[in-house]
Amino acid sequence: MHLDALTLYWDALALHLDALRLYRDALALHLNALRLYRDALVLYWDALALQGIAFH
């Protein structure tokens, strides 16, 4: 009985660590998406600036 409880505890700990890794990976992907969004905004503003130079 004690061994079963210990086994369940270790399994739960392993699942918890897996969940933390998945959370870390999701956070990294979210940060990458924010960086890409920022880069897109910079390119958009650069395009607007070039358009302003070309037409004025």
C-alpha positions as CSV (number, residue, x, y, z in Angstrom):
1,M,0.0,0.0,0.0
2,H,2.8,2.4,0.9
3,L,4.6,1.6,-2.3
4,D,1.5,2.3,-4.4
5,A,1.2,5.7,-2.8
6,L,4.8,6.4,-3.4
7,T,4.5,5.3,-7.0
8,L,1.4,7.6,-7.5
9,Y,3.3,10.5,-5.9
10,W,6.2,10.0,-8.3
11,D,3.9,9.8,-11.3
12,A,2.1,13.0,-10.2
13,L,5.4,14.7,-9.8
14,A,6.5,13.6,-13.3
15,L,3.2,14.9,-14.8
16,H,3.6,18.2,-12.9
17,L,7.1,18.6,-14.3
18,D,5.8,17.8,-17.8
19,A,3.2,20.5,-17.4
20,L,5.7,23.0,-16.3
21,R,7.8,22.2,-19.3
22,L,4.8,22.7,-21.6
23,Y,4.0,26.0,-19.9
24,R,7.6,27.1,-20.4
25,D,7.4,26.2,-24.1
26,A,4.0,27.9,-24.5
27,L,5.5,31.1,-22.8
28,A,8.5,31.0,-25.2
29,L,6.2,30.7,-28.2
30,H,4.1,33.5,-26.9
31,L,7.2,35.7,-26.5
32,N,8.3,34.8,-30.0
33,A,4.9,35.7,-31.4
34,L,5.1,39.1,-29.6
35,R,8.5,39.7,-31.1
36,L,7.2,38.9,-34.6
37,Y,4.3,41.2,-34.1
38,R,6.7,44.0,-33.0
39,D,8.8,43.4,-36.1
40,A,5.7,43.5,-38.3
41,L,4.7,46.8,-36.7
42,V,8.2,48.2,-37.3
43,L,8.1,47.1,-41.0
44,Y,4.6,48.7,-41.3
45,W,5.8,52.0,-39.9
46,D,8.9,51.9,-42.2
47,A,6.6,51.3,-45.2
48,L,4.5,54.2,-44.2
49,A,7.5,56.4,-43.9
50,L,8.8,55.3,-47.3
51,Q,5.4,55.9,-48.8
52,G,5.4,59.4,-47.3
53,I,8.8,60.1,-48.7
54,A,7.8,58.8,-52.2
55,F,4.6,60.8,-52.4
56,H,5.6,64.1,-50.9
